Amino acid sequence: MMNAMTQKTSLQIDDYLDLLNLAVHVGDHKWQKEIIRKLEYLKKCSIPSRSR
């Protein structure tokens, strides 16, 4: 079962992917790049850091 934070992140990613599909559909390249940057940031934040 997903915890609340993982579930919230998943919803955010799904929402951003929906927005990205819309941006592609309307041909807004600037908006596409902005959404892709946000998705990359979310991915970076969701990867647990390893400390050794």
N, C-alpha and C positions, 0 to 999 in steps of 0.2 A: 504494500500500500504506500502511496506517495505521501510524504509529509506536506504540510501546508505551503512551505516555501518552494518546494519542487513543483507542486501543483500550480502555484502562482506564476512561476517562471515558465512553465509549459504553456499556460494560457497566454502569457505575454508573447511568447515565440509564435504561437498559432495566430495571434492577432496581427503580429508584424508580418507574418507570411501572407495573411489575407490582404493586408495593405500593400505588400509588395506585388501580389498578383494584380491588384487594382492599378497600381502605378504602371506596371507593364502594359496592362490593357489600354490605359489612356495615353501611353507613350511619354510619360513624364520621367525623363532620365535623371534629373536632379533629385527628384523624390525617391527614385529607385536607389540611388547611391546613398542617400541619407538613411533609408530603411536598412540597407545592407550593412552600413556602419553600425547601426544600433544592434542588429542581429549579431555582428561580430563581437561587439561589446558584451552583450548578454552571454554569448558563448564563453568569452574569456572569463567573465565573472562566475560562471557556473562550474568551471573546472576547478576542483579542489587543489590547492597548492600543496606540494610535498615539501616537508622540511626535514632535512637530514643534516 
